[in-house]
Amino acid sequence: MYATQALTHLVPLATEELDKNKVTPGVLGFLVFAALAVGVWALMKSMNRHMGRVNFEEAPDPDAAAAEPAGPAGDKAASPGK
């Protein structure tokens, strides 16, 4: 028996028992939602683990260092003749 034939036999049974005012997602909806929730939890746990392993030191910006005015300590270091 083909699946389409089996479904055509089950559809009339489902329409008799279906209450149009009370439709719920049922067990399948709960299982899909639970699988999505477990998947998101696993992805977030993996992301936190990977972010903890990141060792990143930002290099100083050469434009910012050149734009800063030299203070009194910088003047003494810049002119070795004094």
DAGIZI-V740186 format. One record per pair of residues at least 24 apart in sequence whose C-alpha atoms are under 6 Angstrom apart, sorted by the first residue. I is the first residue (numbers start at 1). J is the second residue. D is the distance in whole Angstrom. If there is no record, write none. Layout:
# DAGIZI-V740186
I,J,D ; I,J,D
This chain:
# DAGIZI-V740186
none
